[in-house]
Amino acid sequence: MRRNVKRPDKNKLTNDEIAFVAPDGTAYTNKMVNEMEERIAAGDFGEGEWGPIHYAPGMPGGMSKRDWHRLRTQPPGRPPLADEPTDVVTFKMPHSLVEYVKRAAKACGQTKSKFIREAVLEKAAKVLGPE
């Protein structure tokens, strides 16, 4: 739905007059447009939709080649759980016990896995003594 809006002459606008209206209905004044123009010209593009915009090396405001390489070569996924290799441990539990553990983990603000890891470590420390 297009509105018939008379487009003002941009050269005759004062700072408080509306320069244009975006499709979502947001009105932008001449002052707002000038401020955005100055920020963009200075290299400040603000935050992207999912976080900061990463500039390529050599661009004004960009990161160093070393930092760029580190960003691109960092393995995806979660950070490691320990400084040593980890093993997967699989075991069966009754459904009611799983639900009980889930509720307890949620009450502690932890994941089920972290809750179980800490419980196992606590029990092992009681039996064998601290590591």
RAFENDA-V938165 format. One record per backbone hydrogen bond with DSSP energy under -0.5 kcal/mol. CO is the residue of the C=O (numbers start at 0). NH is the residue of the N-H. Records with the same first field share a line. If there is no record, write none. Layout:
CO: NH + NH
This chain:
2: 4
3: 5
4: 6
5: 7
7: 9
8: 11
9: 12
13: 16
14: 30
16: 29
19: 27
21: 24
25: 21
27: 18 + 19
28: 32
29: 33
30: 34
31: 35
32: 36
33: 37
34: 38
35: 39
36: 40
37: 41
38: 43
39: 42
42: 44
45: 52
47: 50
50: 47
52: 54
54: 62
55: 58
58: 61
63: 67
64: 68
65: 69
66: 70
67: 71
68: 72
69: 73
87: 89
93: 97
94: 98
95: 99
96: 100
97: 101
98: 102
99: 103
100: 104
101: 105
102: 106
103: 107
104: 108 + 109
105: 108
110: 114
111: 115
112: 116
113: 117
114: 118
115: 119
116: 120
117: 121
118: 122
119: 123
120: 124
121: 125
122: 126
123: 127
124: 128
